[in-house]
Amino acid sequence: MGSEADNYPRKQFFHNNNLYFMLKMLFLLIFTNLVTIFIFSSLPFSLSSSNTPHTHLFLHQETISHLLLELNSTKSKLFDSYSLIADLHHKINSTNFLVRDLVIEITRERKPSLPVDEEADVFGIPPPTASLSDELKLAILPHKLPLGYSPRMASDEIYPPVGAACLRFQKELAQYMTYDIGGECPMDDVFAQKLLLKGCEPLPRRRCHPKSPIGYVEPTPFPDSLWATPPDTSIIWDTYTCKSYQCLIDRKNFPGTVDCKDCFDLQGREKRRWLYDRGLDYGLDQVLQTKPAGSIRIGLDIGGGSGTFAARMRERNITIITSSMNLDGPFNSFIASRGLIPIHVSISQRLPFFENTLDIVHSMHILSNWIPDAMLEFALYDIYRVLRPGGLFWLDHFFCQGPQLNQTYAPMFDRIGFTKLRWNVGKKVDRGVDKNEWISPEKQLYLLEAINQRHPDAA
């Protein structure tokens, strides 16, 4: 075995080798880390093959710049896509709201009349089903016209005027109330009348002045005014097809269907009305003789055309108020020019009179089968209401189809409680026998004797 001194060079050798090895490993570690850091901190990078068999990593500054530009371009396009999507989403939401509003508007405009088991109040808010009785539904909901769409009413329904019924037609109401305060009112008589016929009755008051006729002259003095045609300068003609009274008088000579086609001709058939009692035509004096002299003093003529019935009664010292609509003619103005009292209301309105007050109510041609049955019955009960005990209801020229007389209308008249004073039925043949149209009862006269003449359950 060698001594300790002999072993020292060997130990020194091994010690130097270990130190060299450790330094070498440390250098490799540091170098490897530096290369790794450089590679991963210099993205993007590319690997390319050289002519040598080994694969080397080559970094290309030009490629990096190009990729950065593409990245920025992609980000810009992505942002634009997000903006486009947001804009489309907004447009879709707007379209959804527009479609919803259109559906609501179409539903409102074309909504059919509700059956008895449905309801919608005048504010457009459906009340609870249990809150409305069947009678109230019949009284306030619209009714389909039996003869279909009416261009003059611009509807196939007739609307009872109840309270704030104008709120059913808020756009039309807003149009009607658009004017200069204190200025001249719009010439919208036809538009306003259509609102009346849709149940918006009475119309709201307006703070404007109606247009005045140019060259206005004083009316013809009474009693000559009863049978005198007023001057054309007495009214505004803007809203009517005819622009003069002579045009209205002459239209009886031309084809076409208009209300009261010849009633502006005071020297024609109007001059002979109610003077003679023969067959289905009742004479005014014969009707008045059914009551004690002087007991018929005041009354109402429903749908009285140009006011001739009121004129005949005025000649007998009886005051008659005439209700009329201006359907393509100045009926209310013409009635007033004759020195009579017009009232501009529709057939669907509750009569503006207190109960048990009128001596006579007359109606010619207006009350007939064009009115829905339920609404007609309400109207007849309203006539019963305003007549005093013993008052007369003169139903003049009531038109209906043959089978309707006994099946619908005769039972209705009996149900209301009028006592028949005269009752005549005749065949209406002016449009042809095949039409099977009856005047029923033609100029029939009802007498409301007293409360004891009504049905016992109406007392």
Beta strands, then each sheet from edge to edge (+ up, - down):
strand 1: 46-49
strand 2: 55-58
strand 3: 143-144
strand 4: 157-158
strand 5: 298-302
strand 6: 319-323
strand 7: 341-343
strand 8: 358-364
strand 9: 387-396
strand 10: 399-401
strand 11: 419-422
strand 12: 426-428
strand 13: 437-439
strand 14: 444-447
sheet 1: 1+ 2-
sheet 2: 3+ 4-
sheet 3: 7+ 6+ 5+ 8+ 9+ 14- 11+
sheet 4: 10+ 13- 12+
end
